[in-house]
Amino acid sequence: MGSLGAGEIILILVIFLLLFGAKRLPDFARSLGKSLKEFKKATSEITDEIDSAVNSKEENKETKKTEPKDSEK
């Protein structure tokens, strides 16, 4: 199964036009755009949280390596 070609995309758009009418298509496009925006925002927030957790864990490892042990004091 490959990617969609131009003919398939046009056929899908014509079917949407016939099913929902020209007045509803902008509403669908707008809601799809909002959904994609929210999905990207949530994905970036999760990625940021994971990155910050990994960075803080790495910093903790580095500070443990540089701290003198009790026997060295």
C-alpha positions in Angstrom: 0.0 0.0 0.0 1.6 3.2 -1.2 0.8 6.8 -0.6 -2.3 8.5 -2.1 -2.0 9.9 -5.5 -3.7 13.0 -6.9 -6.6 11.0 -8.4 -7.4 9.3 -5.0 -7.3 12.6 -3.2 -9.6 14.3 -5.7 -12.0 11.3 -5.4 -12.0 11.6 -1.6 -12.7 15.4 -1.8 -15.6 14.8 -4.2 -17.1 12.2 -2.0 -16.9 14.6 1.0 -18.4 17.3 -1.1 -21.3 15.1 -2.1 -21.9 13.8 1.5 -21.6 17.0 3.5 -22.1 19.8 1.0 -20.0 22.9 0.3 -21.1 24.7 3.4 -19.8 22.1 5.9 -16.4 21.5 4.3 -14.8 24.7 5.8 -16.1 23.7 9.2 -14.5 20.3 8.9 -11.2 21.8 7.7 -11.2 24.3 10.6 -11.9 21.6 13.2 -9.2 19.3 11.6 -6.7 22.2 11.8 -7.6 22.8 15.5 -7.2 19.1 16.3 -3.8 18.9 14.6 -2.7 22.1 16.5 -3.8 20.6 19.8 -2.1 17.3 19.0 1.2 19.0 18.1 1.0 21.1 21.3 0.4 18.0 23.5 3.2 16.1 21.7 5.7 18.9 22.2 4.7 19.3 25.9 5.3 15.5 26.5 8.6 15.7 24.7 9.7 18.7 26.7 8.8 16.8 30.0 10.7 13.8 28.9 13.8 15.8 27.9 13.7 17.8 31.2 13.5 14.5 33.2 16.4 13.0 31.3 18.5 16.2 31.7 17.8 16.3 35.5 18.7 12.7 35.9 22.0 13.2 34.0 22.8 16.3 36.2 22.2 14.1 39.3 24.6 11.5 38.0 27.3 14.2 37.3 26.9 15.8 40.8 27.2 12.4 42.4 30.5 11.7 40.5 32.0 15.1 41.5 31.0 15.0 45.2 33.8 13.8 47.4 33.1 10.5 49.3 32.8 10.4 53.1 36.2 8.6 53.3 37.9 11.3 51.3 36.9 14.1 53.6 
